[in-house]
Amino acid sequence: MKIWGLALVIVTTTAFAHVGSPDVYFESEAGPYHLLVIVNPPAMIPGVAQVQIHVTSGTVNSVTITPIYVNGKDQGLPPAPDSMQPSAGDSRWFAGQVWLMESGVWDLCAEVSGPQGIGKLAIPVPAYAQRTLPMKPGLGAVLLALVLFLAVGIIFIAGAAAREGVLAPAVKPLPRNLHLARMAMAVAAVLVVTILGLGNWWWNAQAAERKHTMLYSAPPLEVSYQTDQLTLTMNENYWHQTRKAQWSMSLIPDHGHLMHLFLLRVPDMDRFYHLHPEQIREGWFTATLPEAPSGSYRVFADIVRATGFPETMVGEITLPDVRGHALSGDDSAAIAPAFRSSAQRTASLPDGGQMIWERDGRALKAGEVRWFRFRVEDARQQPIDDLQPYMGMAGHAEFVRSDLSVFAHLHPAGSVPMASLTTAQHESGLVVGHAYMDHGPDRKLPAEVAFPYGFPQPGDYRLFVQVKRHGGIETGVFDAHVEN
């Protein structure tokens, strides 16, 4: 096996925190009120974020949102809060929007008021330019018509000037004047086309430079393998280099680890590993692999910056048969049947028990927020009573689209990394409790774990749901189809 021990890899794709899934879902208490917050960040910065708040417990009369930029330095003065409007059809839903002016993390500080008093909540939202915005077809058609009108007008003006500019009033042009007019129009046409061509070249060059400067891309990730060791090297790209002076790029632990690493064998998605590499020096991590069969693996590496900005780096590697080492600590592995698009509600667990997906009969639809609830049963099909906190949470889940364009790492509180939440609370001065976070090792948990989420795209997905029992990690694997 050592003959195989050379790295095969190093292809990294553009990725975001929660690859292909930029929307933020967060469930928590704001004083006496229980809220589910959904944030749709803008595709371009500056831009407008759409915010929805569902009041799941308590009566709320008004909600305001204040965006505060987090850069780890002087925060400056916050803007005036924006009021959210209650839904006409359901008073438990509030909707609003806020401007996000810079790339980075914004704390959306919500103030909720009602008969039970005032409650506050800070929601960290990563903002970055995701894509260029196309021009509206109607506006493009109008601008093209104006350009053609002006271009043709300039050519005819040049011809008229050469033909009649030196003639006395009411004098008819001679053939010589007509010849000069044709020559002037030809020269003007060449000049106009040249100017338009140079202008288009300049515009495209400026657009490419702005795209290079503004559009976010995850740090390039190099992945190599040798003798049961996986080495991961984080490199810098232009987007990060230009922002070093604005905010800290150092890493902070999330659930006690600087990096959460996921390996998924493709295309069958039949082997899944959740590992936690150790940092050997800045930007360099190593992970000892467990036993793993040969094949092509997609690599997802989650990190959180000191400002609370989460990122998911993506790479791929081809592994030989890995003899590996026994799993320990928070590391876990799962074996599943080859991916199939048909949905199922039950997943077998290694100890003879099962995990049940408690879903209703409604079809899953893209963009629709749902609670994904999973119940763990023992071999007698009875709800278990020995669920343990897994890295301080009741469970973890990873939702992956079949073409790997979506990867979302979720917690019972939603899609927000706990490190980002802690930073947001510190920056905003809020201390927010939550029933699903910071579980002590002896805390008794219910047999059900739930995750709020909305699929960003239609298609087929594989869901990995992880819980802890008897000191070991058990993973339920489910397939689902999402409609448009």
Steps between C-alpha positions, in 0.01 A plus 500: 500500500794738560574490129173687456593760758534798273254786485255502217311819498480849533205618314300757689179660391346830591292447810318686771431422859230239458585437136220614270278579799557863607169554685515518879261307726510559873265401782537640852346698783484878510415557864153351561440441128601204286597588142597335173701745288558458125742734321554510123830687453542714187674352197710817463660733754380766573157344493176443684449197725146367535408405858207292623421425863251236611383538861455141620429589866359818652309798362706763321379849408807641324846400377794717400831395342833684531794382285841532669817427303753273676864550409670425831602864531309824550137422425394862464147623561213273394241636255142571595296179541269383221144405589362165387142469384258231622350271239144580401408133505687389813590736787774257613707581189697823459694603189746778423827585332832657594792635301833316534775730373822296542615142458546317830279418797203713597322462831130554441387612844128438538296676769164339562228662709166370623285457811778299668754778460799548272724224370823529302683264269818524287516299176839479325464521122798455265475734203701480179455561130385166360455583133468785257148623441375495138352810343124491465405418138275804469769740621757335272273544199443869579873567545586316176240703310642824641856401405394415144303824475798708614748309282287539186432862590873577528567342158220697330605823671854453369363442148273804515785719623728392213222529241335828595716661768687729254205577270296814502134472596273343234797389288479142381800273570727425206626148421826594671310584819313171484831315463643683803186413695538128423867513601415684824230247584738210436767655723242577768370142484852363548560736792166417663556124467856538634384708795220253579743207471757665729225597741371144509854370558553750784164415653569125489847550648357709784222247558750212511716690750200581719385139478846382605501748788144463627373148428567268792688176459605261776872463576670249268539167680776252420432145618760221502525150646788290622512205742154544656555874540298764319670839470299812427661829402298823498631756252398859453323657207456858390166543678654418838827686442320827428296473820778423748523864599125518563439197721677211665564183296606288800293191586290434809374160621145394421373224731855470632666447160670740259390291202215260430595274212254293298600233248234358270573223250349582162297442299323238718519704825537168680787598733486806724760625749475789746851572630677775691854569378769646726674823403877447476573859397304790359304381199620137530287218641541124526244228563555132571264301283292206620456192285369609160452323166666630186320749281449862416403720794362852513643701789311774690692694768311738733683782682394820681699825498551712813230741381252210489522469118447130412652339192483161333795402285454228240749255351520145376740211533535145375590258779633144490365245750583659836576263787447788738471539876213464744267798529524702819359815656250683281605329176245280328439289191193362327436227243188530287348342189579665169304820449155462354255779431202327664416638843489283811396570858701240693877454535661206677760568770803283581368392843182350355291811562360734242451868427157614380449810287173646633377666184147575391354411164583835339755510221829672573531826308802722433503825698243377754620497860423175685578335832683175427423275798668166568417253778748240625366158604666194648488146362151456652380808309463699821623861537845498658577685825879508484574762234812701589612847388718484188749789516259692720197445277214251488615404151663606175379460143652532155275544195670433164355536150570209267713715266692641803393857419343530849661406831344626824623425852207549739430503872172497692533880524526526120779569253694749715835368635512528877834684480333767285214526747738540796685777316173673412384491860832644616497782243136592566521461877216247501500169683251267337410165648383208294360162585713328236844643562770459762368173635699362791623141467250374757195680365218264406372558149174400333497224239419750223729749329375768258662742254344809333600533134384578148646327195652765269447302178275224374658160439606187687673522838665268749459584870747390769357540852744446788433436869710367788428195716722308742795719404472412127355686204211346307399630158164459333506534121194610299429587138250763394363659184431875499257655253515846350 
